[in-house]
Each structure stands twice: as C-alpha cells, then as structure tokens.
Amino acid sequence: MNLYKIANEYQEVLSKTFDPETGEVNENAIALLDIAKGEVKEKGIAVASYIKNLEAERNAIENAKKEMAEREKRLDNRLTYLSDYLKSNMERCGINEISCPYFIVKIKKCPLSVDILNEDEIPDNYKKVKSVTSLDKIKLKEEILSGAVIPGAALKQNIRLEIR
C-alpha cells in the first residue's frame, strides 16, 4: 500500500477515535490509530531511503559532469596548444597549406575584428549603456517585517522536507 493510502486510512481512523455527540472515546479506533501511525512511519522510512538513493545518484551524476567538464577543458587546452603549435611552425617555414588524402590544413586570414587596447581612451559615442533593474529582496523582507505594506510583495513561509 502506498503512503498516500496509509495516510488516508490514518485520517479516517482518527475521525473515529471519539463520538462527537457523546464524547465517548473509541478504544478500538485508538488501537488502530497506533497501528496506522506505525505503518506511516515504516512507509516514510522506505520513501526517505529511496529519496536518499536518488540524491546519491544525482550527486554521482553531478561529480561525473564535473569530471567530464575538467576532461573537456584539458582536451580544449591541448587542441588549442597543438593548433597554435602547427600554425606557428607553418608560418615560420612559409608553408600556407599541407594536404594529405584525409584532410587539408590551411593558414587563412580571418575577417577583421576590433582589438580593444584601452577601453578608457575610447570616446563615449562608441559605448553602449546597459541598464539592469533588480529587486532588493533583503530590503523588502526587512521593511515588511517592520510593518510596511508594499504593493506587489508579501512574505511567504515555505516548508521543506529534510532527511539527514
């Protein structure tokens, strides 16, 4: 039986623990309540264990991604080094093209691009201004806690599950 059904049964048994008209306590319902509570705890442990397993799997994937990113970075660095090495030696020897049956290596000029030597010396008419507006949530929280009513903002209390 799943946790949802067990919790529903618990609520049903809880509603039968006493008669609202007479106030009489139903001892059988109390005994069933203890059993149902035990089932909820047992099922809760199983669900929490599954959550812990999923977290461990997610962490393993996260670590693998980090390791792969580091490996990718090393490969990128090696590719850059070898490409620069080949290009510089071809330039030194005055060779613009090397061909073989599998590929052709050429030294080509790229389109012109702008190299910024000193940004402070560039006139303002060549600069773009970017404006970014963000909300100061810490200030909003402090103001609301001190009693201020701020349109469009309210405090909320989140609830989370913690498994240690």
C-alpha positions as CSV (number, residue, x, y, z in Angstrom):
1,M,0.0,0.0,0.0
2,N,1.3,3.5,-0.8
3,L,1.9,6.2,1.7
4,Y,-1.0,8.3,0.4
5,K,-3.5,5.5,1.1
6,I,-2.0,4.8,4.5
7,A,-2.3,8.5,5.4
8,N,-5.9,8.5,4.2
9,E,-6.6,5.4,6.4
10,Y,-4.9,7.2,9.3
11,Q,-7.1,10.2,8.9
12,E,-10.2,8.0,8.6
13,V,-9.4,6.1,11.8
14,L,-8.5,9.5,13.5
15,S,-12.0,10.8,12.8
16,K,-13.5,7.7,14.5
17,T,-11.5,8.0,17.8
18,F,-14.4,9.6,19.6
19,D,-18.1,10.2,19.1
20,P,-18.7,13.9,18.6
21,E,-22.3,13.6,20.1
22,T,-21.5,11.6,23.2
23,G,-17.8,12.4,23.6
24,E,-17.1,8.7,24.1
25,V,-13.6,7.5,23.2
26,N,-13.5,4.5,20.8
27,E,-10.7,2.3,22.2
28,N,-10.6,0.1,19.1
29,A,-10.0,3.2,16.9
30,I,-7.2,4.3,19.3
31,A,-5.5,0.9,18.9
32,L,-5.9,1.1,15.1
33,L,-4.5,4.6,15.2
34,D,-1.3,3.3,16.7
35,I,-1.0,0.6,14.1
36,A,-1.7,3.1,11.3
37,K,0.9,5.5,12.7
38,G,3.5,2.7,12.7
39,E,2.6,1.9,9.1
40,V,3.0,5.6,8.1
41,K,6.4,5.7,9.9
42,E,7.5,2.5,8.2
43,K,6.5,3.6,4.8
44,G,8.0,7.1,5.4
45,I,11.3,5.4,6.1
46,A,11.1,3.5,2.9
47,V,10.3,6.7,0.9
48,A,13.1,8.6,2.7
49,S,15.5,5.8,1.8
50,Y,14.5,6.0,-1.8
51,I,15.0,9.8,-1.7
52,K,18.5,9.3,-0.3
53,N,19.3,6.8,-3.1
54,L,18.1,9.3,-5.7
55,E,20.2,12.1,-4.1
56,A,23.2,9.8,-4.2
57,E,22.6,9.1,-7.8
58,R,22.2,12.8,-8.6
59,N,25.4,13.6,-6.8
60,A,27.2,10.9,-8.7
61,I,26.0,12.4,-12.0
62,E,27.0,15.9,-10.8
63,N,30.5,14.6,-10.0
64,A,30.7,12.8,-13.3
65,K,29.7,16.0,-15.1
66,K,32.4,17.9,-13.2
67,E,35.0,15.3,-14.2
68,M,33.9,15.4,-17.8
69,A,34.0,19.2,-17.8
70,E,37.5,19.1,-16.5
71,R,38.5,16.5,-19.1
72,E,36.8,18.6,-21.8
73,K,38.8,21.6,-20.6
74,R,42.1,19.6,-20.8
75,L,41.2,18.5,-24.3
76,D,40.4,22.1,-25.3
77,N,43.7,23.3,-23.9
78,R,45.5,20.5,-25.7
79,L,43.7,21.2,-29.0
80,T,44.5,24.9,-28.7
81,Y,48.1,24.3,-28.0
82,L,48.6,21.8,-30.9
83,S,46.7,24.1,-33.3
84,D,48.8,27.1,-32.3
85,Y,52.0,24.9,-32.5
86,L,51.1,23.7,-36.0
87,K,50.1,27.2,-37.2
88,S,53.2,28.9,-35.8
89,N,55.6,26.4,-37.3
90,M,53.8,26.5,-40.7
91,E,54.1,30.4,-40.6
92,R,57.8,30.2,-39.6
93,C,58.5,27.9,-42.6
94,G,56.4,29.9,-45.0
95,I,54.0,27.0,-45.6
96,N,50.4,28.0,-46.2
97,E,48.9,24.6,-47.0
98,I,49.5,21.0,-46.2
99,S,47.4,18.3,-47.9
100,C,47.1,14.6,-47.5
101,P,44.4,12.1,-48.5
102,Y,42.5,12.6,-45.3
103,F,42.4,16.4,-44.8
104,I,43.9,19.7,-45.9
105,V,45.5,22.2,-43.4
106,K,45.5,25.8,-44.5
107,I,46.5,29.1,-42.9
108,K,43.8,31.6,-43.7
109,K,43.2,35.2,-42.7
110,C,40.1,35.8,-40.6
111,P,37.8,38.8,-41.1
112,L,39.0,42.0,-39.5
113,S,38.0,42.4,-35.8
114,V,38.4,45.2,-33.3
115,D,41.1,44.8,-30.6
116,I,40.4,47.0,-27.5
117,L,43.7,48.2,-26.3
118,N,42.5,50.6,-23.6
119,E,38.7,50.9,-23.0
120,D,39.1,54.1,-21.0
121,E,40.5,56.0,-24.0
122,I,37.6,55.2,-26.4
123,P,35.2,58.1,-26.8
124,D,31.7,57.8,-25.2
125,N,29.8,57.8,-28.6
126,Y,31.3,54.3,-29.2
127,K,29.9,52.9,-25.9
128,K,26.6,51.3,-25.1
129,V,25.0,51.8,-21.7
130,K,23.2,48.7,-20.3
131,S,20.7,49.3,-17.5
132,V,19.7,46.4,-15.3
133,T,17.0,46.7,-12.6
134,S,16.7,44.1,-9.9
135,L,14.7,43.9,-6.7
136,D,16.4,44.1,-3.3
137,K,14.6,41.2,-1.6
138,I,16.5,41.6,1.6
139,K,15.4,45.2,2.0
140,L,11.8,44.2,1.0
141,K,11.8,41.5,3.7
142,E,13.1,43.8,6.4
143,E,10.6,46.5,5.5
144,I,7.6,44.1,5.5
145,L,8.8,42.6,8.8
146,S,8.9,46.1,10.3
147,G,5.2,46.5,9.3
148,A,5.4,48.2,6.0
149,V,2.8,47.3,3.3
150,I,4.5,47.1,0.0
151,P,2.2,46.6,-3.1
152,G,3.2,43.6,-5.1
153,A,5.2,42.0,-2.3
154,A,4.4,39.7,0.6
155,L,6.2,37.4,2.9
156,K,5.7,33.6,2.5
157,Q,6.7,30.7,4.6
158,N,8.0,27.7,2.6
159,I,8.1,24.2,4.1
160,R,10.7,21.7,3.1
161,L,11.4,18.1,3.8
162,E,14.8,17.4,5.5
163,I,16.4,14.0,5.5
164,R,19.6,13.7,7.4
